[in-house]
Amino acid sequence: MKILITGAHGFTGRHLAARAAAEGHDVVALHANLTDKDALHDEVSRIAPDTVVHLAAISFVGHADLSAFYAVNVVGTTYLLDALAQLPTAPQRVLIASSANVYGNSEQSPLSEAHLPAPVNHYAMSKLAMEYMARTYAERLNIVITRPFNYTGAGQNVNFVIPKLAKHFAERAASVALGNLDVEREFNDVQLICDAYMALLAHGQAGETYNVCTGKPYTLREIIDTFEAITGHKMTIEVNPAFVRKNEVHRLCGNPDKLNQLLQANGVSLNVPTLRETLTRML
């Protein structure tokens, strides 16, 4: 199967491309800029993929250029879907990676796909707008949308908190400056995400949205405790007000039942690495 991956050279894309290639698939990375409509159309026409995994996005919540969230995540995705819809033979499936950030802050936990989205930052707003826009292609493309909850792993940029901590612990630094220590997130392994995406390429139902999660959240304090247990090293943890976001999502935990039921019906199971296994690999 020829799989076109956008964002193939990013954190998730590198892991997914390696996983798909190991399974014998022909993996093709998109090189055109999503905002270059003509170049994108030409490259998609030339590749004519069997399936597509759309990962390319502005994904760092603290990104400085707010307009880029919409130019890339919404308009760029529109250009991609338009190019795919014009192919003589449409792809068998198009998987679009959205984000659990679309749920925003909620007293309810864990969150299912039926929960009303309430984005609180531009990243999440752009992802939700992307989801709604993608639905306008439902009659022309077999689209599956994923909402992955927080995940991490080797190779993630140190702008993100878990690799930042891993780097500091690996270097046995004396201290580290963080933002809000009381946020609670799932910190799943990128390998789990790749497993789920490959399974959804094979078995996902057109027009459906799936949480990709485990329903097991951790506080940053628990992450720090685990790093300390692995390394035997303790650091001074400093809270830098500059790193505390005004519109912080305090708790984000997902309900994986919909995805699990789909996979069980198709005889598929996901390997779920433990937090300690994930952090050990990162170190």
HELIX and SHEET records of a PDB file:
HELIX    1   1 PHE A   11  ALA A   22  1                                  12    
HELIX    2   2 LYS A   37  ILE A   47  1                                  11    
HELIX    3   3 LEU A   66  TYR A   70  1                                   5    
HELIX    4   4 ALA A   71  GLY A   76  3                                   6    
HELIX    5   5 THR A   77  ALA A   85  1                                   9    
HELIX    6   6 ALA A  100  TYR A  103  5                                   4    
HELIX    7   7 HIS A  122  ALA A  134  1                                  13    
HELIX    8   8 ARG A  135  TYR A  137  5                                   3    
HELIX    9   9 VAL A  161  ALA A  170  1                                  10    
HELIX   10  10 VAL A  190  HIS A  203  1                                  14    
HELIX   11  11 LEU A  220  THR A  231  1                                  12    
HELIX   12  12 PRO A  241  PHE A  243  5                                   3    
HELIX   13  13 ASP A  257  ALA A  265  1                                   9    
HELIX   14  14 LEU A  275  MET A  282  1                                   8    
SHEET    1   A 6 ASP A  26  ALA A  29  0                                        
SHEET    2   A 6 LYS A   2  THR A   6  1                                        
SHEET    3   A 6 THR A  51  HIS A  54  1                                        
SHEET    4   A 6 ARG A  93  ALA A  97  1                                        
SHEET    5   A 6 ILE A 143  PRO A 148  1                                        
SHEET    6   A 6 THR A 209  VAL A 212  1                                        
SHEET    1   B 2 TYR A 151  THR A 152  0                                        
SHEET    2   B 2 ASN A 188  ASP A 189  1                                        
SHEET    1   C 2 SER A 175  LEU A 178  0                                        
SHEET    2   C 2 THR A 236  VAL A 239  1                                        
SHEET    1   D 3 PRO A 217  THR A 219  0                                        
SHEET    2   D 3 GLU A 184  GLU A 186 -1                                        
SHEET    3   D 3 ARG A 251  LEU A 252  1                                        
END                                                                             
